[in-house]
C-alpha cells in the first residue's frame, strides 16, 4: 500500500539470428484508491545490433620508410568503439612507415556486443635493385691545367638520380659529366642519390705528372 516505485530487471541475450525489432510488453497492476484494477502496459523495443564489420584498405608506398596513414571503416555494433593496432595505436587511423612490406592488424571492440573484430591491411614497400655506379677510371695527364672530362653512370635504385661532384668538401658541379683542369694531382668525388634517399659515391683521382713551372728571379 502506498508503494509508487517498482524495480525489476531482465537480461537480453544475443542469439546470433537477425530477427528485426522485438517487443517486450510488461503489464503492471496499479490499483486505484478504491481497489479497482488499473493495468499499466510498458512496451520495450529490443533492437537487433548489426554485427561489427571492420575494414582497413591495403596501401602502398614509393620508398622504404615512407609514411602512410591507414584509415579504418567500422560499421555495426554500438559506438563508442575501442581501437587497437598491432603497431601500438589506439585511434581509428594509424600512421606507419615500414622499411619492408608489412601487414598491420586492427582490432575493434564495440560498446554493446564486446566482440573483438579484426581486419588486416598490408602496406607494400617496393624492393629496388642495388645502385651500381660506373665512372671514369683514375687517370693521368702530363701537364697542369690539362682539360679532362669526368663521367658517372648509375643503374638500379629507385630510378631518379641527383648527381653532384665535389673537390674535397666543396661542391664543384652537378650532372653526369664534369669538366676539370687540375693544376696538381686532385681527387674528385661523385655522389649519387636516388629518389628514395639512398646514396653512393666514388672517388676519381686525376694525377698531374709534371709540376707547375716555378720561376725564380734574382737581381744581377
C-alpha atoms as one frame of an Amber mdcrd trajectory, in Angstrom:
protein
   0.000   0.000   0.000   1.333   3.401  -0.941   4.162   1.950  -2.998   4.849
   4.092  -6.056   8.107   2.558  -7.309   8.626  -0.956  -8.606  12.052  -2.220
  -9.601  12.664  -5.131 -11.904  15.394  -6.332 -14.268  15.759  -8.701 -17.184
  18.546  -9.916 -19.438  18.614  -9.790 -23.226  20.780 -12.418 -24.845  22.326
 -12.447 -28.294  21.230 -15.450 -30.315  23.097 -14.567 -33.494  19.861 -14.540
 -35.518  18.740 -11.329 -37.196  15.039 -11.082 -36.372  14.337  -7.386 -36.580
  12.901  -5.406 -33.686  11.319  -7.435 -30.877   8.874  -6.029 -28.353   8.731
  -6.911 -24.670   5.410  -5.995 -23.049   5.108  -5.774 -19.281   1.667  -5.461
 -17.706   1.579  -3.991 -14.223  -1.461  -3.682 -11.998  -1.555  -0.383 -10.166
  -4.958  -0.399  -8.364  -6.756   2.882  -7.886  -7.609   4.174  -4.395 -10.878
   2.202  -4.475  -9.051  -1.056  -5.030 -10.084  -1.445  -8.635  -7.615  -2.937
 -11.072  -5.629  -0.387 -13.058  -3.385  -2.098 -15.540  -0.392  -0.279 -16.985
   1.352  -1.567 -20.099   5.067  -0.956 -20.608   6.461  -1.619 -24.064  10.201
  -2.212 -24.503  11.653  -2.500 -28.009  14.681  -4.764 -28.301  16.639  -3.888
 -31.422  18.964  -6.269 -33.189  22.518  -4.958 -33.362  24.219  -5.419 -36.722
  27.470  -7.354 -36.434  30.619  -5.290 -36.240  32.442  -5.091 -39.563  35.972
  -3.675 -39.688  37.624  -2.701 -42.967  41.162  -1.377 -43.399  42.261  -0.983
 -47.040  45.711  -2.078 -48.137  48.200   0.627 -49.083  51.484   1.042 -50.912
  54.400   3.464 -50.735  57.065   4.535 -53.217  60.057   4.230 -50.902  61.068
   2.303 -47.776  60.380   4.251 -44.548  57.855   6.473 -46.344  54.922   7.332
 -44.049  51.390   6.286 -44.952  48.201   6.678 -42.905  45.964   3.608 -42.582
  42.291   4.544 -42.206  39.615   2.196 -40.878  35.894   1.901 -41.523  33.730
   0.374 -38.786  30.025  -0.423 -39.084  27.568  -2.278 -36.888  27.714  -2.800
 -33.169  27.257   0.210 -30.979  29.671   3.138 -30.540  31.921   4.047 -28.907
  34.485   1.740 -30.443  37.828   0.760 -28.953  40.682   0.535 -31.470  43.884
  -1.457 -31.041  46.514  -1.590 -33.800  49.240  -4.204 -33.863  51.681  -1.301
 -34.283  50.526   0.234 -30.993  47.986   2.882 -31.994  44.573   3.333 -30.375
  42.817   5.620 -32.854  40.721   4.923 -35.954  43.728   5.840 -38.127  47.357
   4.795 -37.798  50.466   6.364 -39.354  53.152   3.804 -40.221  56.477   3.928
 -42.083  57.629   0.372 -42.774  61.054  -0.430 -44.164  59.672  -3.547 -45.886
  56.256  -4.889 -46.834  54.335  -5.265 -43.563  50.868  -6.415 -42.516  49.125
  -4.479 -39.742  46.113  -5.720 -37.756  43.355  -3.533 -36.332  41.108  -4.988
 -33.621  37.869  -3.197 -32.750  35.549  -3.762 -29.785  32.169  -2.013 -29.679
  30.274  -0.833 -26.621  27.466  -3.385 -26.900  28.493  -6.840 -28.042  32.015
  -6.748 -26.634  33.214  -8.904 -29.523  36.754  -8.291 -30.792  36.648  -7.982
 -34.585  39.848  -7.625 -36.633  40.989  -6.797 -40.130  44.442  -6.790 -41.710
  45.999  -4.203 -44.005  49.207  -4.793 -45.925  51.491  -1.892 -46.784  53.526
  -2.857 -49.835  57.066  -1.469 -49.974  58.945  -1.880 -53.278  62.320  -3.597
 -53.356  64.668  -1.745 -55.700  67.873  -3.297 -57.063  71.148  -2.094 -55.561
  72.624   1.063 -57.053  75.680   0.438 -59.240  77.957   3.286 -60.312  80.403
   3.316 -63.215  82.804   6.231 -63.563  85.796   7.433 -65.471  88.742   5.485
 -64.022  91.615   7.154 -62.246  93.650   8.861 -64.907  96.834  10.860 -65.503
  97.661  13.959 -67.516 101.115  15.184 -68.354 100.706  18.895 -67.857  98.947
  21.058 -65.300  95.722  22.721 -66.438  95.002  19.993 -69.000  91.244  19.734
 -69.649  89.672  16.336 -68.955  86.056  15.196 -68.755  84.910  13.004 -65.882
  81.728  10.985 -66.262  79.483   8.928 -63.996  76.738   6.466 -64.908  74.375
   4.803 -62.448  71.873   1.956 -62.627  69.493   0.333 -60.153  67.948   2.130
 -57.223  64.622   3.942 -57.434  65.405   5.261 -60.908  65.659   9.032 -60.482
  69.016  10.468 -59.505  70.780  13.618 -58.322  74.483  13.625 -59.233  76.943
  16.016 -57.590  80.701  16.441 -57.917  82.958  17.520 -55.061  86.540  18.599
 -54.699  87.168  17.918 -51.049  84.089  19.260 -49.270  83.384  21.851 -51.966
  80.581  21.288 -54.456  82.072  21.948 -57.900  79.472  20.587 -60.308  76.368
  18.529 -60.939  75.096  16.141 -63.578  76.602  13.033 -65.138  79.547  14.884
 -66.754  82.062  17.196 -65.102  84.939  19.010 -66.836  88.116  19.645 -64.834
  91.570  21.144 -65.438  93.592  20.411 -62.319  96.849  22.199 -61.663  98.031
  19.468 -59.308  97.011  15.904 -58.570  93.392  16.101 -57.352  90.753  13.706
 -56.040  87.208  14.309 -57.265  84.221  12.671 -55.560  80.960  11.969 -57.380
  77.950  11.434 -55.123  74.697   9.991 -56.451  71.374   9.956 -54.536  68.220
   8.275 -55.808  64.634   9.374 -55.217  64.405   7.346 -52.009  67.454   8.966
 -50.429  69.865   6.074 -50.990  73.355   7.480 -51.660  76.555   6.072 -53.115
  79.821   7.788 -54.014  83.053   7.145 -55.873  86.458   8.880 -55.906  88.339
   9.610 -59.126  91.996  10.625 -58.882  93.459  12.761 -61.661  97.258  12.661
 -61.421  99.196  15.593 -62.844 102.636  14.258 -63.785 104.576  17.458 -64.429
 104.962  20.084 -61.785 103.743  23.589 -62.159 106.560  25.686 -63.571 108.074
  27.838 -60.891 110.111  30.862 -61.906 112.712  32.259 -59.579 114.171  35.694
 -60.201 117.182  37.181 -58.550 118.971  40.514 -59.060 122.011  40.542 -61.318
